[in-house]
Amino acid sequence: MTLIAENKTYSDRMQDFVVEAANLNDKYEPYLDIHSIDDLRDCFDIVQIPGDKIPGGKIIWKDNYDLPLDIVKDIMLLFNRHFIH
């Protein structure tokens, strides 16, 4: 993670995540339409985990969604980019 990313607040990280998650919605639009999912973010929650210096997050998957592995991998890559330090 870059120094700039390390200095971001949880709110800033979440905003960046939401913007990039919109690209995943576009990428997987056919799947989402078939399964009546409005937004991939409906499939999980991200909660803040207080840290000493850098605010982190934890992803919590909702039980009522069974996403294909490719979608889960893309979400996790995006999540790791913004919340894992």
C-alpha positions in Angstrom: 0.0 0.0 0.0 1.3 3.4 -0.8 1.9 6.1 1.7 -0.9 8.1 0.3 -3.3 5.2 0.7 -2.1 4.7 4.3 -3.1 8.3 5.2 -6.7 7.9 4.1 -9.5 7.9 6.5 -12.0 5.0 6.6 -14.5 7.2 5.0 -12.1 8.0 2.1 -11.3 4.4 1.7 -15.0 3.5 1.6 -15.7 6.2 -1.0 -12.9 4.9 -3.2 -14.2 1.4 -2.8 -17.7 2.4 -3.8 -16.5 4.2 -6.9 -14.5 1.1 -8.1 -17.3 -1.3 -7.1 -19.5 0.4 -9.7 -17.1 -0.9 -12.3 -17.6 -4.4 -11.0 -21.4 -3.9 -11.3 -20.9 -3.0 -15.0 -18.6 -6.0 -15.6 -21.0 -8.5 -14.1 -24.2 -6.8 -15.2 -25.6 -9.9 -17.0 -25.1 -12.0 -13.9 -26.7 -9.4 -11.7 -29.7 -9.0 -14.0 -30.3 -12.8 -14.2 -30.2 -13.1 -10.4 -32.1 -9.9 -9.6 -29.2 -8.3 -7.7 -29.3 -4.5 -7.9 -25.7 -4.0 -6.7 -22.9 -6.3 -5.7 -22.6 -4.3 -2.5 -26.0 -5.9 -1.5 -24.1 -9.2 -1.1 -21.8 -8.0 1.7 -21.2 -5.4 4.3 -17.9 -3.7 5.2 -17.4 -2.7 8.8 -14.7 -0.6 10.2 -12.1 -2.2 12.4 -10.3 0.3 14.6 -6.6 0.2 14.3 -3.6 1.9 16.0 -2.6 4.0 13.0 -4.5 2.9 9.9 -8.2 2.4 9.8 -9.0 -1.0 8.4 -12.2 -2.9 7.4 -13.7 -6.3 7.5 -15.9 -7.8 4.9 -19.0 -9.7 6.0 -20.7 -11.8 3.4 -24.5 -12.1 3.5 -25.7 -15.7 3.6 -28.5 -15.4 1.0 -26.1 -14.9 -1.9 -24.0 -17.6 -3.6 -21.7 -15.7 -5.9 -19.5 -17.3 -8.5 -15.8 -17.5 -7.6 -14.7 -14.9 -10.2 -17.0 -12.3 -8.7 -15.8 -13.1 -5.2 -12.2 -12.8 -6.2 -12.7 -9.4 -7.9 -14.6 -8.1 -4.8 -11.8 -9.4 -2.5 -9.1 -7.8 -4.7 -10.9 -4.5 -4.5 -11.5 -4.8 -0.8 -7.8 -5.7 -0.2 -6.7 -2.7 -2.2 -8.6 -0.3 0.0 -8.8 -1.9 3.5 -6.0 -4.4 4.2 -2.8 -3.0 5.4 
